Amino acid sequence: MNYACDECGFVFRRIGAVERCPICDGIKLREANRQEQDALEKWIAKERGEENRQEKKKE
């Protein structure tokens, strides 16, 4: 599930329920809205793409 912290704005993915934000330790968490989820998906895809490019450079 994708979560958003209303205290610091961090959006993250975890399996199962969470009680605190991994960045600010805040407790005001909620399910991320569609816009936040889309931004998270784009960031994850970008990071995976950069990892793949770095692995190819090592070869």
VENRADA-V726681 format. One record per residue. RES is the residue in one small letter. D_FIRST is the distance of its C-alpha to the first C-alpha in whole Angstrom. Layout:
BEGIN
((RES,D_FIRST) (RES,D_FIRST))
END
This chain:
BEGIN
((m,0) (n,4) (y,6) (a,10) (c,13) (d,16) (e,18) (c,18) (g,16) (f,14) (v,11) (f,8) (r,6) (r,6) (i,6) (g,7) (a,8) (v,10) (e,13) (r,14) (c,14) (p,15) (i,17) (c,19) (d,18) (g,18) (i,16) (k,16) (l,12) (r,10) (e,7) (a,8) (n,11) (r,12) (q,14) (e,12) (q,10) (d,13) (a,14) (l,12) (e,12) (k,16) (w,16) (i,14) (a,17) (k,19) (e,19) (r,19) (g,22) (e,24) (e,23) (n,25) (r,28) (q,28) (e,28) (k,31) (k,33) (k,34) (e,35))
END
